[in-house]
Amino acid sequence: MIVFQIVGDEMARKSTVDVNRRGFLGSLAAASTGAVAAAVPGAQAADPVTGKPAPEAGDKPRGAMPPSAAETAAEFGAPGKAVVSTAVSCGSDFMVDVLKSLDIDYLFANTASSFRGLQESIVNYAGNKKPEFITCMHEESSVGMAHGYFKASGKMQAMACHGTVGLQHASMALYNAYCDRVPVLAFLGNLAVANQRANATDWRHSAQDPAAMVRDFTKWDDQPLSLQSFAESTVRGYKLAMTPPMAPVALVADAELQEMELHERAKLVIPRLTAMSPPQGETGAVREAAKLLVAAEHPVIIADRLARTQAGMDRLVELAELLNAPVIDQATRQNFPNTHYLCQSANSAALVRGADVILGLEVTDFWGQINQYVLAEHGFSSKVKGPAKTITLGTTDIFMKSNYQDFQRYPAVDISITGDGEATLPSLIEEVRRGLSNDRKTALGARADGFRKAHAASFEAARAAAANGWDTSPVSTARLCMELWQAIKAEDWALVSVGASPGFVSNWPHRLWSIEKQYQYLGVSSGGGVGYGLPAAVGAGLANKKLGRFSVNIQCDGDFMYAPGALWSAAHHRVPLLSVMHNNRAYGAEAMLVQHMANRRNRPIKPVDIGTVIDDPPINYAKLAQGMGVYAEGPITDPKDLAPALKRAVAVVKRGEPALVDVVTQMR
């Protein structure tokens, strides 16, 4: 609902116009946002409005024509003299100042009436800089982009969503961020004062307690009732979200606060953000853990959501080399260089089975690392062959919610160190150094040769496996990944997304690429919500644009269809991102699960394609991308066409634009 104050010739009158959620800024958006389009190769379509030829691929988008006076009158009523505020400022201007104080670069949002004041202040008061408004096609994408941006840059960003309906859209992506321990500053538009709700839409889109919807999977929320409270809550929320264990926070930005006149700005104070120190493990527990690790003959280190920065990776390398202990990287982050001889993820089962000390670093499911489900017995058994001492280091025990149980099954361990893994590693390393005698150093060094041989053998086995079906059609996932690696390896590249799991492409990047920097692989959504891949990749690509890195996304087809509009955002905001479709024309994991169930029940396999196959008709992702202004090629079915297409797409991305290559692939 928008309320316009109109002054007639004889008396002032108030006119209310019922505008649906997305329509209130339609005319403004049309005037300020260019229509992005690209021609399909070989044909130049006409613009449906002007009849003129559409721009060729690579042309800058043309601005849409602003609405005529007659069109505006038909939508909003006859024009009159608007009552202009005499205030120097307004509430949302102050809100923008709060965001500036926190160095927020972007506000990711799908435009909506409940935060129109905030949007207008960003555009006019702030000049669309710090924060810049990033136009998103869906609230789920707004959160996903902020999610990916943080993982690429380490800087938390903001998003906004509209009332009850917008938050319902955003909720799944907020759950992904919560499970991934990624901070997002989520602003929820709302109209709390009931007598200011002008029509049914206002009532349906407002709530007494909007954040209740996401309270179980956010770290903190608040509904400030004054601008001073808004400033304090926002700074507090930022600090809470950014302190490990990190997670999203939700703050209600009430429409009345946004749109109120502000005559005495000087009375409002923005609190100073003080430095945040991650919690570190208790010294005595760290010392005991170090003693066990130094004395162990077969120690194993399991790293899950550990490394947020390159320093985290470097410290883990230092610890592993001191002990000559193998590292199993669970690929939720890039915790350890896969080229290092102590990276033994491929041999995880044998290592855990023979371990005498197991150290878990920020491992969410430690119980699952040392136990396994036995289908035939409908029970569990230990993965460890003999008695082993177990140590956990992480923040799981100091942050969990009761309803959404992503914390997994309770592990009974010998030493539980509560503290941020990355922040505690330096003290653990120091205690290990202190406990190492010269004789012990020599004994531990003898392990190195065996691990070097095992690492080399794993690499050669992967190379041999990748050669199988190299020239087949559909394209094998091994060839997809290795042709992509050849195309990008000379760049300062980052694999910003790879579907719900790297297992969707049989882990080929981790098996055969050289991943030596923490930022070169950003992990997965952790919540498992489909629709994460493309928005997160766009957000990470936006961050990497500033950092000078080449962003690449291996994009699953089913995930793409949840949030295809994120590709338009990439085109509109000139985000350099290479997306390569893993187009197996199916929900692959689910297809295999249904097949597995049919096998267990001794039933035919053929009908299990119902509900799992994305075919008949097949989706042309290249045409979808072209229709949103993105350079695209495909669908590619002949593997010999893949390398040239990737080379052309890389050139497009290097000049600062998104590109997509649609590849029809085998299932895994």
VEXMARTOR-70763 format. One record per residue (C-alpha): residue in one letter; x, y, z. Coordinates in steps of 0.2 Angstrom, whole numbers, plus 5000, padded with zeros to 4 digits. Example, Ala and Ser with C-alpha at 12.3 -4.5 7.8 and 13.67 -1.06 7.14 Angstrom:
2
A506249785039S506849955036
// end
This chain:
668
M500050005000I500650174996V499850335003F500050494992Q499750665000I498850764986V498350944987G496951004976D496451184972E495251204986M495751085000A497050955005R496450775002K497250605006S497150474992T497650294995V498150184981D498149994982V499749934974N500249754975R501949704983R502949714967G502049854958F502450004969L504150044961G503749974944S503750134935L505350194944A506250024941A505750034922A506450214921S508150174930T508449994926G509049944908A508249794900V509649674897A509449564881A510649474869A510349394852V510449214849P511849184838G511349194820A509749294823Q509349464829A507649474837A506549634837D506249724853P504349684858V504049864863T504949974850G505049854836K506849894834P508249764833A508849694849P510649724854E511949604849A512849504863G514049614871D513049774868K512649884883P510849864888R509650004883G508650094896A506850064896M505750214892P505050304907P503150294909S502050434901A501050544911A499450454905E500150284911T500650354928A498950434930A498050274925E499050174938F499150304953G497750434949A497650604942P499250714946G499250844960K500450954969A501450834981V501650894999V503550905001S504350865018T505251005026A506350895036V508250895033S508350705033C507250555036G507350395046S508050285031D509450415028F510050375046M509850195043V511050205028D512250305039V512250155051L512650035036K514050145031S514850145048L514949955046D515749965029I514349865021D514649865002Y513049794996L511149775000F510549624990A508649634988N507149614977T506249784977A504749794988S503549924997S504049885015F505849945013R505450084999G506150215011L507750125013Q507950094995E507650274991S508950335003I510250214996V509850274979N509750464982Y510550504999A512050384997G512150394978N512050204977K513750174985K514150085001P512950005001E512549984983F510849914979I511049744970T509449704960C508849524964M507449424956H507049324972E507349344990E508149164991S509449234978S509649394989V510249285004G511249164993M512249304985A512649375002H513149205007G514349174993Y515049354994F515549325012K516349155008A517449234994S517849395004G517649375022K516549525023M514749515029Q513449595018A511549645020M509949595012A508249655013C506549565011H504749615011G503649575026T502849405028V502949345010G504749405006L505449315022Q504549155018H505549155001A507149205010S506949075024M507748925015A509249025010L509449085028Y509348905034N510848865021A511849015029Y511448955046C512048775043D513548845034R513948965049V513949115037P513449285043V512149385034L511349545040A509449515035F508349665036L506449625037G505249755030N503649775041L502249885046A502049865065V500850005069A499149925064N498250085061Q499450135048R499049975037A497950055024N497249895016A497149705016T498849685007D499649785021W498849675034R499349515025H501149565023S501449625041A501649535057Q501749565076D503449465076P504049445059A505749365064A504849225073M504749135056V506649115056R507149125074D507548945075F508948965062T509649135065K510849185078W509949335085D508449445080D507749615085Q506349725081P506949905086L505550035089S506650185087L508050245076Q509250255091S508750075095F508950025076A510750095076E511249995092S510349835087T511149845069V512949865077R512549725090G511849615076Y513449635065K514549595080L513549445085A513449375067M515349405064T515949315080P516249135078P515149025077M514449145064A512749145058P511349265050V510449395061A508749465057L508249645061V506549725057A506649885048D504949955051A504250055037E503650195049L505450215056Q506150225038E504850355032M504750465047E505450645046L507050675055H507250855061E508550825075R509850705067A511250765079K510350685094L510550515086V512150415090I512950275080P513850155092R515650125088L515949945082T517349865093A518549735087M517849555089S519049415096P518549235092P518449125107Q519949015109G520148845117E520648825136T522448815138G522448655149A521348555136V522448615122R524048555131E523248385134A522748365116A524448405110K525248275122L524048145114L524548195096V526348195099A526348025107A525147945094E525847825081H524447845069P523548015072V522248075059I521648255057I519848285051A519448465045D517748515041R517248705042L518948765049A519848885037R518949055034T520549135028Q522249085020A523049095038G521848955043M522448835029D524348885033R524148845051L523348675047V524848635036E526048685050L525148575062A525048425050E526948445045L527448455063L526648285067N526748215049A524948175052P523748145037V522348265035I520548215029D519748375021Q517848355021A517748485007T516448605016R517948725014Q519648715007N520548675023F522148595016P523048604999N522548444989T524348444982H525148414999Y525748245002L524848245019C523148275010Q522448095012S520648125009A520547984996N521147855009S520047915023A519247745027A520847655030L521647795040V520147815052R520047625054G521947615059A521947775069D522547785088V522147975090I520848065079L520748255080G519148335073L519348525068E517648615067V516848445062T514948455063D514648275062F516148195072W515048045077G514748005059Q516648015055I517047875067N515447775065Q514447705051Y512647645047V512547465042L511047445031A510847255032E510847265051H509847435052G511147485065F512847565067S514647505069S516247585073K517447635059V518947625070K519747455072G520447475089P520347595104A520747765099K520847935108T519648065101I519848255102T518648385095L519048575093G517648685088T516148795092T514748675089D514448655108I514248845111F512948875098M511448765093K509548775092S508448635098N507148625084Y508348625068Q509548485073D511048515061F512248485075Q512148295072R512248145084Y513148175101P514948105101A515748045117V517548105115D519048105126I519448285125S518248415119I518948595116T517748725115G518448875104D518548935086G519648815077E520648935066A520949055081T521548905093L522748825080P524248935085S524148885103L523948705098I525448715087E526448795101E526048655113V526448525100R528148605097R528548615115G528148425117L529248365103S530948305107N532248285094D532048095094R530148115092K530448225078T531548095069A530247955072L528748065066G529848115050A529947925045R528047935041A528248055027D528847935014G527347825015F526147965014R527048034999K526847864990A525047854995H524648034989A525547994972A524647834970S522947914973F523248044960E523747914947A522247814951A521147964948R522048004932A521747824926A519947834931A519647994922A520247924906N518747804906G517447854893W518448014889D517648024871T515947974876S514348074873P513548134884V515148214891S515848124906T516048224922A517948194922R518148274905L516948414909C518048454925M519748424916E519348534901L518748664913W520348654923Q521448674907A520448824902I520648914919K522248854927A523248994921E522149124929D521949174948W520449064948A519149014962L517948874961V516448974969S515148834968V514948654963G513148604967A512548534983S514148424984P515748404974G515248224974F513948274960V515448284948S516348134957N517548254966W518548274950P519148454955H519848384972R520548234964L521448314949W521548504950S522848594960I521948674974E523248764985K522348924991Q520948935003Y519949044992Q520048924977Y518648814983L517148894994G516248734998V514348704998S512748765006S512848645020G510948655023G510748565007G509348675001V509248674982G509448834973Y511048894982G512348864968L511949004956P511549144968A513049104979A514149094963V513549274958G513849344975A515549264976G515949324958L515449504964A516749494978N518049414967K517849554954K518549674967L519949554972G520449514954R520049334954F519249224940S517649144947V517048984940N515448894944I515048714940Q513148724939C511948584942D510348594931G509048564944D509848694956F509848814941M508048804939Y507648854957A508449024955P508849064936G508549244939A510149264948L510949254930W510049414925S510749494941A512549444935A512249524918H511449674925H512849714938R514249654926V514849514937P516249414928L515749234931L515949074921S514548954924V514748774916M513248674916H513248494923N511748464913N511348274916R509448314913A508948244930Y508948254948G510348134949A510548094967E508648064969A508647954953M509847844961L508947844978V507347784969Q508347654959H509047594976M507347584984A506747484969N508147364970R507847334989R506047294984N506447184969R505447294957P505747354940I506947504937K506247584922P504847684930V505947774942D506347914930I504647984934G504848134945T506748134943V507148164925I507248344918D506848304900D505448294887P505748434883P507548454888I507948624894N509148734884Y510148834897A511148924884K509549004877L508949044894A510549134898Q510549224881G508849284885M509449364901G510949454892V512249324896Y513449254883A513149074881E513548924870G512748744870P512048624873I513648534870T513548344867D515148314858P516648314870K517848384856D516748544856L517048574874A518748654875P518448784861A516848834869L517648854886K519048954878R517849084871A516849094887V518449124897A518849274885V517149344889V517349334908K519049404907R518349564899G517149574914E515549494909P514649334914A514649184902L513849004902V514248844893D512848714893V513648544893V512548384892T513348264904Q513348094911M512448064928R514048084939
// end
